[in-house]
Amino acid sequence: MSADLKKAVEALTAELQTILQKAANLKRTINELSTLIGETPPYSDVDSGMITGILHIQPDQFFGKALTTAMKEYLKMKGRAATAEEIYAALRDGGFEFTGDEKFQLRGVAVSLGKNRRDFVFVKSSNSYGLWEFYPEKAREREKASIEETEEIESKEDETKK
């Protein structure tokens, strides 16, 4: 009997996730259309508040993982940038074992995101962090700038040797 109830709960949860995803997509569309006609988007909860309901983070999803690995996994699941606060909450809900004083844990996430520029890109307009793979054009700009910087350093070294 309990196995049947468990299957029913799982089926209903899956159906709810589908409905929540459709609702979030509909809200995003309404927000975009509202912006096009010069009105303020009516739904501010689309990008932040509903995400854990849509993603369905397991209580042990990030347990035993390194911080950078867990943050990358969460952002890949989400598919777009998130604030440090949202990432911290998702990791905490997903069983990540933070160390140290609780009042400094969010700051640790923010510092790690800011320092690890190889994996994470800061999206200034939304005060959030994404993965470079979300922004292929920006990634190409970054690579080009890095190559130019390396060439400039090498040419200066060559001039110094002369």
TORPA-4810 file (N, C-alpha, C, O; in nm, 3 decimals):
<nodes>
NODE_1_0.082_-0.120_0.000_0.000_0.000_0.000_0.087_0.126_0.000_0.061_0.218_-0.077_M
NODE_2_0.190_0.131_0.087_0.273_0.250_0.094_0.353_0.269_-0.035_0.382_0.383_-0.073_S
NODE_3_0.389_0.160_-0.102_0.461_0.171_-0.230_0.371_0.236_-0.335_0.417_0.315_-0.417_A
NODE_4_0.241_0.201_-0.332_0.146_0.262_-0.426_0.130_0.411_-0.397_0.123_0.492_-0.490_D
NODE_5_0.123_0.446_-0.269_0.110_0.587_-0.232_0.235_0.664_-0.272_0.226_0.779_-0.317_L
NODE_6_0.351_0.601_-0.254_0.476_0.667_-0.292_0.478_0.694_-0.442_0.520_0.802_-0.485_K
NODE_7_0.434_0.597_-0.522_0.428_0.616_-0.667_0.331_0.728_-0.703_0.357_0.807_-0.794_K
NODE_8_0.221_0.735_-0.632_0.122_0.841_-0.658_0.181_0.978_-0.626_0.164_1.073_-0.702_A
NODE_9_0.252_0.987_-0.513_0.315_1.113_-0.475_0.419_1.153_-0.580_0.425_1.270_-0.619_V
NODE_10_0.499_1.059_-0.626_0.601_1.088_-0.727_0.537_1.134_-0.857_0.586_1.228_-0.920_E
NODE_11_0.430_1.068_-0.898_0.361_1.106_-1.022_0.301_1.246_-1.010_0.312_1.327_-1.102_A
NODE_12_0.238_1.274_-0.896_0.179_1.406_-0.876_0.286_1.515_-0.866_0.266_1.627_-0.915_L
NODE_13_0.398_1.482_-0.804_0.508_1.579_-0.796_0.562_1.610_-0.935_0.588_1.726_-0.966_T
NODE_14_0.578_1.508_-1.018_0.626_1.530_-1.155_0.527_1.616_-1.233_0.567_1.706_-1.307_A
NODE_15_0.398_1.588_-1.215_0.296_1.668_-1.283_0.299_1.814_-1.235_0.285_1.907_-1.314_E
NODE_16_0.317_1.832_-1.105_0.327_1.967_-1.049_0.448_2.041_-1.107_0.438_2.159_-1.140_L
NODE_17_0.561_1.973_-1.118_0.681_2.036_-1.174_0.656_2.083_-1.317_0.700_2.191_-1.356_Q
NODE_18_0.586_2.002_-1.394_0.552_2.039_-1.532_0.463_2.162_-1.534_0.483_2.253_-1.614_T
NODE_19_0.364_2.165_-1.447_0.272_2.279_-1.440_0.347_2.405_-1.396_0.325_2.512_-1.452_I
NODE_20_0.435_2.392_-1.296_0.513_2.507_-1.250_0.604_2.560_-1.360_0.620_2.681_-1.375_L
NODE_21_0.664_2.469_-1.437_0.750_2.511_-1.547_0.669_2.586_-1.652_0.713_2.689_-1.703_Q
NODE_22_0.552_2.534_-1.686_0.466_2.602_-1.783_0.422_2.738_-1.731_0.419_2.836_-1.807_K
NODE_23_0.389_2.746_-1.604_0.348_2.875_-1.544_0.464_2.975_-1.548_0.444_3.092_-1.580_A
NODE_24_0.584_2.929_-1.516_0.700_3.017_-1.519_0.727_3.066_-1.661_0.759_3.183_-1.682_A
NODE_25_0.715_2.977_-1.759_0.734_3.017_-1.899_0.630_3.118_-1.942_0.661_3.214_-2.012_N
NODE_26_0.507_3.098_-1.901_0.398_3.190_-1.934_0.423_3.327_-1.869_0.402_3.430_-1.932_L
NODE_27_0.466_3.327_-1.744_0.497_3.453_-1.676_0.611_3.526_-1.746_0.606_3.648_-1.762_K
NODE_28_0.714_3.452_-1.789_0.825_3.516_-1.861_0.775_3.581_-1.990_0.815_3.692_-2.023_R
NODE_29_0.689_3.511_-2.062_0.634_3.565_-2.186_0.553_3.692_-2.159_0.566_3.791_-2.231_T
NODE_30_0.471_3.689_-2.056_0.392_3.807_-2.019_0.486_3.922_-1.982_0.463_4.036_-2.023_I
NODE_31_0.591_3.893_-1.907_0.688_3.996_-1.870_0.754_4.057_-1.994_0.768_4.179_-2.004_N
NODE_32_0.793_3.972_-2.089_0.858_4.020_-2.210_0.763_4.107_-2.293_0.803_4.212_-2.343_E
NODE_33_0.638_4.063_-2.307_0.541_4.142_-2.382_0.511_4.274_-2.312_0.496_4.378_-2.377_L
NODE_34_0.502_4.271_-2.180_0.478_4.394_-2.104_0.591_4.493_-2.126_0.568_4.613_-2.141_S
NODE_35_0.715_4.443_-2.128_0.831_4.528_-2.152_0.826_4.589_-2.292_0.858_4.706_-2.311_T
NODE_36_0.786_4.508_-2.389_0.777_4.556_-2.527_0.678_4.671_-2.543_0.699_4.761_-2.624_L
NODE_37_0.571_4.668_-2.465_0.472_4.775_-2.476_0.496_4.888_-2.375_0.414_4.977_-2.358_I
NODE_38_0.611_4.882_-2.310_0.651_4.991_-2.222_0.596_4.984_-2.081_0.601_5.083_-2.008_G
NODE_39_0.545_4.870_-2.042_0.492_4.855_-1.906_0.590_4.777_-1.820_0.678_4.707_-1.870_E
NODE_40_0.574_4.792_-1.690_0.657_4.718_-1.596_0.615_4.571_-1.596_0.495_4.543_-1.589_T
NODE_41_0.711_4.478_-1.603_0.675_4.335_-1.597_0.602_4.303_-1.466_0.651_4.339_-1.359_P
NODE_42_0.487_4.238_-1.474_0.408_4.214_-1.353_0.457_4.100_-1.263_0.418_4.093_-1.147_P
NODE_43_0.541_4.012_-1.315_0.583_3.896_-1.237_0.732_3.903_-1.204_0.817_3.877_-1.289_Y
NODE_44_0.762_3.937_-1.080_0.902_3.945_-1.038_0.951_3.812_-0.981_1.071_3.796_-0.959_S
NODE_45_0.861_3.718_-0.957_0.899_3.591_-0.895_0.948_3.486_-0.995_0.986_3.377_-0.954_D
NODE_46_0.948_3.516_-1.121_0.980_3.414_-1.222_1.124_3.368_-1.213_1.150_3.248_-1.219_V
NODE_47_1.218_3.461_-1.198_1.358_3.422_-1.204_1.417_3.383_-1.070_1.524_3.323_-1.068_D
NODE_48_1.353_3.415_-0.959_1.418_3.383_-0.833_1.334_3.292_-0.745_1.379_3.182_-0.711_S
NODE_49_1.216_3.333_-0.707_1.141_3.263_-0.605_1.096_3.123_-0.640_1.086_3.038_-0.551_G
NODE_50_1.068_3.096_-0.765_1.010_2.967_-0.800_1.113_2.861_-0.836_1.078_2.745_-0.857_M
NODE_51_1.237_2.898_-0.843_1.335_2.809_-0.904_1.351_2.676_-0.830_1.366_2.573_-0.895_I
NODE_52_1.349_2.676_-0.698_1.367_2.549_-0.631_1.245_2.459_-0.653_1.258_2.336_-0.654_T
NODE_53_1.127_2.518_-0.670_1.009_2.440_-0.701_1.018_2.379_-0.840_0.971_2.267_-0.861_G
NODE_54_1.078_2.449_-0.933_1.089_2.401_-1.069_1.201_2.297_-1.081_1.184_2.194_-1.146_I
NODE_55_1.314_2.324_-1.018_1.428_2.234_-1.032_1.417_2.109_-0.947_1.472_2.005_-0.982_L
NODE_56_1.348_2.119_-0.838_1.333_2.006_-0.746_1.470_1.954_-0.702_1.513_1.846_-0.742_H
NODE_57_1.535_2.033_-0.621_1.667_1.998_-0.569_1.652_1.892_-0.461_1.576_1.909_-0.365_I
NODE_58_1.725_1.783_-0.477_1.722_1.675_-0.380_1.797_1.717_-0.253_1.891_1.797_-0.261_Q
NODE_59_1.757_1.667_-0.136_1.823_1.708_-0.012_1.970_1.668_-0.002_2.042_1.721_0.083_P
NODE_60_2.015_1.576_-0.086_2.156_1.537_-0.085_2.225_1.567_-0.219_2.331_1.512_-0.248_D
NODE_61_2.165_1.651_-0.298_2.214_1.683_-0.433_2.360_1.728_-0.434_2.436_1.689_-0.522_Q
NODE_62_2.399_1.811_-0.336_2.533_1.869_-0.335_2.618_1.817_-0.219_2.727_1.869_-0.194_F
NODE_63_2.568_1.717_-0.149_2.639_1.660_-0.035_2.771_1.598_-0.079_2.774_1.520_-0.174_F
NODE_64_2.879_1.632_-0.009_3.010_1.574_-0.036_3.082_1.631_-0.157_3.187_1.580_-0.195_G
NODE_65_3.028_1.735_-0.218_3.091_1.794_-0.336_3.171_1.917_-0.299_3.144_1.982_-0.197_K
NODE_66_3.268_1.949_-0.381_3.345_2.072_-0.363_3.255_2.191_-0.396_3.161_2.178_-0.474_A
NODE_67_3.284_2.306_-0.337_3.200_2.424_-0.356_3.187_2.462_-0.503_3.076_2.482_-0.552_L
NODE_68_3.298_2.472_-0.574_3.294_2.511_-0.715_3.214_2.410_-0.797_3.135_2.449_-0.883_T
NODE_69_3.234_2.283_-0.771_3.160_2.179_-0.842_3.011_2.191_-0.818_2.932_2.183_-0.911_T
NODE_70_2.971_2.212_-0.693_2.830_2.225_-0.658_2.768_2.349_-0.723_2.655_2.343_-0.773_A
NODE_71_2.841_2.461_-0.722_2.788_2.583_-0.782_2.771_2.567_-0.933_2.670_2.609_-0.990_M
NODE_72_2.869_2.505_-0.998_2.859_2.481_-1.142_2.741_2.389_-1.173_2.667_2.412_-1.268_K
NODE_73_2.725_2.285_-1.093_2.615_2.191_-1.116_2.480_2.261_-1.102_2.389_2.240_-1.182_E
NODE_74_2.468_2.345_-1.001_2.342_2.418_-0.982_2.314_2.510_-1.100_2.202_2.511_-1.152_Y
NODE_75_2.414_2.586_-1.142_2.392_2.678_-1.254_2.359_2.603_-1.382_2.278_2.651_-1.462_L
NODE_76_2.420_2.487_-1.404_2.386_2.406_-1.521_2.241_2.358_-1.513_2.170_2.357_-1.613_K
NODE_77_2.199_2.318_-1.393_2.060_2.275_-1.375_1.964_2.389_-1.407_1.862_2.369_-1.473_M
NODE_78_1.999_2.508_-1.359_1.913_2.624_-1.378_1.915_2.672_-1.522_1.812_2.713_-1.576_K
NODE_79_2.032_2.668_-1.584_2.043_2.706_-1.723_2.060_2.854_-1.749_2.059_2.898_-1.864_G
NODE_80_2.076_2.932_-1.643_2.100_3.076_-1.657_2.162_3.128_-1.528_2.176_3.055_-1.430_R
NODE_81_2.198_3.255_-1.529_2.266_3.315_-1.415_2.177_3.319_-1.291_2.054_3.316_-1.300_A
NODE_82_2.242_3.326_-1.174_2.172_3.335_-1.046_2.253_3.424_-0.952_2.375_3.437_-0.968_A
NODE_83_2.186_3.483_-0.857_2.255_3.566_-0.758_2.330_3.475_-0.660_2.300_3.356_-0.649_T
NODE_84_2.426_3.533_-0.591_2.500_3.456_-0.490_2.404_3.405_-0.383_2.420_3.293_-0.333_A
NODE_85_2.305_3.485_-0.348_2.207_3.444_-0.247_2.129_3.322_-0.293_2.106_3.230_-0.215_E
NODE_86_2.088_3.322_-0.419_2.011_3.209_-0.472_2.097_3.083_-0.478_2.051_2.973_-0.446_E
NODE_87_2.221_3.098_-0.520_2.312_2.984_-0.527_2.337_2.927_-0.387_2.333_2.806_-0.367_I
NODE_88_2.361_3.016_-0.291_2.383_2.974_-0.153_2.262_2.896_-0.100_2.278_2.789_-0.042_Y
NODE_89_2.142_2.949_-0.121_2.020_2.883_-0.072_2.002_2.746_-0.137_1.965_2.650_-0.070_A
NODE_90_2.027_2.737_-0.266_2.012_2.609_-0.336_2.112_2.505_-0.286_2.077_2.389_-0.265_A
NODE_91_2.236_2.548_-0.266_2.338_2.456_-0.215_2.303_2.410_-0.074_2.316_2.292_-0.041_L
NODE_92_2.261_2.504_0.009_2.224_2.470_0.147_2.107_2.371_0.147_2.109_2.271_0.219_R
NODE_93_2.004_2.398_0.064_1.888_2.309_0.054_1.926_2.173_-0.004_1.861_2.072_0.023_D
NODE_94_2.033_2.172_-0.085_2.078_2.049_-0.148_2.181_1.973_-0.068_2.245_1.881_-0.121_G
NODE_95_2.200_2.009_0.060_2.284_1.930_0.149_2.432_1.964_0.146_2.513_1.890_0.202_G
NODE_96_2.470_2.075_0.081_2.611_2.112_0.081_2.654_2.141_0.225_2.582_2.208_0.299_F
NODE_97_2.770_2.092_0.262_2.819_2.110_0.399_2.911_2.232_0.407_3.031_2.223_0.382_E
NODE_98_2.851_2.345_0.441_2.931_2.466_0.458_3.008_2.456_0.589_2.962_2.395_0.686_F
NODE_99_3.126_2.516_0.589_3.206_2.519_0.711_3.208_2.661_0.765_3.175_2.756_0.693_T
NODE_100_3.245_2.675_0.889_3.256_2.808_0.948_3.123_2.862_0.996_3.020_2.795_0.992_G
NODE_101_3.129_2.985_1.041_3.014_3.054_1.096_2.908_3.077_0.988_2.941_3.120_0.878_D
NODE_102_2.784_3.050_1.020_2.675_3.061_0.923_2.664_3.201_0.864_2.628_3.216_0.747_E
NODE_103_2.695_3.304_0.943_2.679_3.440_0.892_2.783_3.475_0.786_2.768_3.576_0.717_K
NODE_104_2.888_3.394_0.770_2.990_3.419_0.669_2.981_3.324_0.550_3.059_3.336_0.455_F
NODE_105_2.888_3.231_0.552_2.879_3.131_0.446_2.838_3.193_0.311_2.895_3.159_0.208_Q
NODE_106_2.740_3.282_0.312_2.699_3.349_0.189_2.815_3.429_0.131_2.838_3.428_0.010_L
NODE_107_2.886_3.497_0.218_3.001_3.575_0.172_3.106_3.484_0.108_3.167_3.521_0.008_R
NODE_108_3.125_3.365_0.165_3.219_3.269_0.109_3.179_3.227_-0.032_3.264_3.212_-0.120_G
NODE_109_3.049_3.207_-0.053_3.000_3.172_-0.187_3.027_3.287_-0.283_3.077_3.265_-0.394_V
NODE_110_2.995_3.409_-0.242_3.015_3.526_-0.328_3.163_3.545_-0.361_3.198_3.574_-0.476_A
NODE_111_3.249_3.528_-0.264_3.393_3.543_-0.286_3.442_3.436_-0.384_3.520_3.465_-0.475_V
NODE_112_3.399_3.313_-0.364_3.440_3.205_-0.452_3.393_3.229_-0.595_3.468_3.204_-0.690_S
NODE_113_3.271_3.278_-0.612_3.221_3.309_-0.746_3.303_3.420_-0.811_3.336_3.412_-0.929_L
NODE_114_3.335_3.522_-0.732_3.411_3.635_-0.785_3.554_3.602_-0.820_3.608_3.656_-0.917_G
NODE_115_3.616_3.515_-0.742_3.756_3.481_-0.766_3.774_3.379_-0.879_3.877_3.380_-0.947_K
NODE_116_3.677_3.293_-0.899_3.690_3.186_-0.997_3.637_3.232_-1.133_3.532_3.188_-1.178_N
NODE_117_3.711_3.321_-1.196_3.667_3.380_-1.322_3.684_3.287_-1.442_3.632_3.316_-1.550_R
NODE_118_3.753_3.178_-1.424_3.764_3.080_-1.534_3.631_3.009_-1.556_3.598_2.973_-1.669_R
NODE_119_3.556_2.988_-1.449_3.430_2.915_-1.460_3.308_3.006_-1.457_3.208_2.978_-1.524_D
NODE_120_3.316_3.115_-1.380_3.198_3.198_-1.358_3.216_3.338_-1.416_3.325_3.395_-1.410_F
NODE_121_3.108_3.390_-1.471_3.109_3.526_-1.525_3.008_3.609_-1.445_2.897_3.564_-1.418_V
NODE_122_3.048_3.729_-1.409_2.960_3.819_-1.335_2.874_3.894_-1.435_2.925_3.958_-1.527_F
NODE_123_2.741_3.887_-1.417_2.647_3.958_-1.503_2.605_4.083_-1.425_2.516_4.079_-1.340_V
NODE_124_2.672_4.192_-1.457_2.659_4.316_-1.380_2.515_4.367_-1.375_2.469_4.412_-1.270_K
NODE_125_2.444_4.360_-1.486_2.310_4.418_-1.494_2.211_4.352_-1.398_2.115_4.416_-1.354_S
NODE_126_2.234_4.225_-1.365_2.142_4.156_-1.275_2.209_4.115_-1.144_2.149_4.045_-1.062_S
NODE_127_2.334_4.159_-1.124_2.409_4.126_-1.003_2.407_3.975_-0.978_2.383_3.928_-0.866_N
NODE_128_2.435_3.900_-1.084_2.429_3.755_-1.075_2.551_3.693_-1.142_2.632_3.763_-1.204_S
NODE_129_2.563_3.562_-1.127_2.676_3.488_-1.183_2.624_3.377_-1.272_2.527_3.308_-1.238_Y
NODE_130_2.689_3.360_-1.386_2.655_3.253_-1.477_2.780_3.177_-1.515_2.890_3.209_-1.469_G
NODE_131_2.763_3.079_-1.600_2.877_3.003_-1.652_2.913_3.061_-1.789_2.826_3.107_-1.863_L
NODE_132_3.040_3.059_-1.822_3.084_3.112_-1.950_3.011_3.045_-2.065_2.985_3.108_-2.168_W
NODE_133_2.977_2.918_-2.050_2.910_2.847_-2.159_2.772_2.905_-2.190_2.718_2.881_-2.298_E
NODE_134_2.714_2.982_-2.097_2.585_3.048_-2.123_2.603_3.168_-2.217_2.506_3.213_-2.278_F
NODE_135_2.724_3.218_-2.229_2.751_3.340_-2.303_2.865_3.316_-2.402_2.976_3.367_-2.381_Y
NODE_136_2.842_3.241_-2.508_2.950_3.205_-2.599_3.017_3.327_-2.664_3.138_3.324_-2.686_P
NODE_137_2.943_3.431_-2.694_3.003_3.550_-2.755_3.098_3.619_-2.657_3.207_3.662_-2.695_E
NODE_138_3.056_3.629_-2.532_3.144_3.687_-2.429_3.267_3.600_-2.407_3.376_3.652_-2.384_K
NODE_139_3.249_3.471_-2.414_3.361_3.379_-2.395_3.464_3.399_-2.507_3.584_3.397_-2.481_A
NODE_140_3.416_3.418_-2.631_3.507_3.442_-2.742_3.581_3.574_-2.724_3.701_3.583_-2.752_R
NODE_141_3.510_3.678_-2.676_3.575_3.807_-2.648_3.683_3.791_-2.542_3.792_3.847_-2.554_E
NODE_142_3.652_3.713_-2.440_3.748_3.691_-2.332_3.872_3.619_-2.384_3.984_3.656_-2.351_R
NODE_143_3.851_3.516_-2.466_3.964_3.441_-2.522_4.049_3.530_-2.612_4.172_3.524_-2.607_E
NODE_144_3.984_3.613_-2.694_4.056_3.702_-2.784_4.139_3.803_-2.703_4.256_3.827_-2.735_K
NODE_145_4.081_3.859_-2.599_4.152_3.954_-2.514_4.271_3.886_-2.446_4.378_3.945_-2.432_A
NODE_146_4.252_3.763_-2.404_4.359_3.688_-2.338_4.474_3.662_-2.435_4.590_3.674_-2.397_S
NODE_147_4.442_3.626_-2.558_4.544_3.601_-2.660_4.620_3.730_-2.690_4.743_3.730_-2.698_I
NODE_148_4.546_3.841_-2.707_4.611_3.969_-2.735_4.701_4.011_-2.619_4.810_4.063_-2.640_E
NODE_149_4.656_3.988_-2.497_4.735_4.023_-2.379_4.863_3.939_-2.375_4.970_3.992_-2.343_E
NODE_150_4.853_3.812_-2.405_4.969_3.723_-2.407_5.068_3.767_-2.514_5.189_3.770_-2.491_T
NODE_151_5.017_3.801_-2.633_5.104_3.847_-2.741_5.175_3.977_-2.704_5.293_3.995_-2.735_E
NODE_152_5.102_4.066_-2.636_5.161_4.193_-2.594_5.273_4.170_-2.493_5.379_4.233_-2.501_E
NODE_153_5.251_4.081_-2.399_5.353_4.049_-2.299_5.476_3.988_-2.366_5.589_4.024_-2.334_I
NODE_154_5.452_3.895_-2.461_5.563_3.831_-2.532_5.643_3.932_-2.614_5.766_3.923_-2.619_E
NODE_155_5.575_4.028_-2.678_5.649_4.127_-2.758_5.731_4.218_-2.668_5.842_4.258_-2.706_S
NODE_156_5.680_4.253_-2.551_5.756_4.333_-2.458_5.879_4.257_-2.406_5.986_4.315_-2.386_K
NODE_157_5.862_4.127_-2.385_5.975_4.045_-2.341_6.082_4.038_-2.450_6.201_4.043_-2.421_E
NODE_158_6.037_4.026_-2.576_6.131_4.023_-2.688_6.209_4.154_-2.699_6.330_4.152_-2.722_D
NODE_159_6.140_4.266_-2.680_6.206_4.396_-2.686_6.307_4.412_-2.573_6.413_4.472_-2.592_E
NODE_160_6.274_4.359_-2.456_6.363_4.368_-2.341_6.491_4.287_-2.365_6.599_4.328_-2.322_T
NODE_161_6.478_4.174_-2.433_6.593_4.087_-2.460_6.691_4.151_-2.558_6.809_4.117_-2.558_K
NODE_162_6.643_4.242_-2.642_6.727_4.303_-2.746_6.820_4.400_-2.690_6.898_4.461_-2.763_K
</nodes>
